[in-house]
């Protein structure tokens, strides 16, 4: 199953970046939004995932 990338944003800066399956991504995004009160994005991850901080 494809993974999703959940990011919490503070302005132009990502302060949390989490890779998970869809069902977990939706719960994590909702919880992060409530906790931080900041924008949260959920994106489909296709292809290889970089672990060096790149997109």
JOURZI-V219221 format. One record per residue. N is the residue number from 1. RES is the residue in three letters. PHI is phi in whole degrees, -180 to 180 (none if undefined). PSI is psi in whole degrees, 0 to 359 (999 if undefined). Layout:
BEGIN
n=N res=RES phi=PHI psi=PSI
n=N res=RES phi=PHI psi=PSI
END
This chain:
BEGIN
n=1 res=UNK phi=none psi=135
n=2 res=UNK phi=-63 psi=147
n=3 res=UNK phi=-89 psi=162
n=4 res=UNK phi=-119 psi=147
n=5 res=UNK phi=-107 psi=118
n=6 res=UNK phi=-104 psi=127
n=7 res=UNK phi=-128 psi=138
n=8 res=UNK phi=-106 psi=130
n=9 res=UNK phi=-111 psi=138
n=10 res=UNK phi=-121 psi=96
n=11 res=UNK phi=66 psi=235
n=12 res=UNK phi=-91 psi=5
n=13 res=UNK phi=-109 psi=133
n=14 res=UNK phi=-83 psi=123
n=15 res=UNK phi=-105 psi=349
n=16 res=UNK phi=-149 psi=138
n=17 res=UNK phi=-141 psi=119
n=18 res=UNK phi=-136 psi=130
n=19 res=UNK phi=-107 psi=120
n=20 res=UNK phi=-152 psi=174
n=21 res=UNK phi=-72 psi=163
n=22 res=UNK phi=-54 psi=311
n=23 res=UNK phi=-63 psi=321
n=24 res=UNK phi=-71 psi=323
n=25 res=UNK phi=-60 psi=318
n=26 res=UNK phi=-65 psi=318
n=27 res=UNK phi=-67 psi=316
n=28 res=UNK phi=-63 psi=317
n=29 res=UNK phi=-63 psi=316
n=30 res=UNK phi=-64 psi=315
n=31 res=UNK phi=-65 psi=319
n=32 res=UNK phi=-65 psi=320
n=33 res=UNK phi=-62 psi=315
n=34 res=UNK phi=-64 psi=315
n=35 res=UNK phi=-69 psi=313
n=36 res=UNK phi=-95 psi=336
n=37 res=UNK phi=65 psi=28
n=38 res=UNK phi=-118 psi=163
n=39 res=UNK phi=-61 psi=140
n=40 res=UNK phi=-129 psi=132
n=41 res=UNK phi=-116 psi=149
n=42 res=UNK phi=-127 psi=118
n=43 res=UNK phi=-122 psi=145
n=44 res=UNK phi=-71 psi=134
n=45 res=UNK phi=-103 psi=120
n=46 res=UNK phi=-123 psi=144
n=47 res=UNK phi=83 psi=190
n=48 res=UNK phi=-66 psi=150
n=49 res=UNK phi=-104 psi=125
n=50 res=UNK phi=-83 psi=138
n=51 res=UNK phi=-111 psi=10
n=52 res=UNK phi=-100 psi=15
n=53 res=UNK phi=94 psi=354
n=54 res=UNK phi=-82 psi=169
n=55 res=UNK phi=-100 psi=999
END
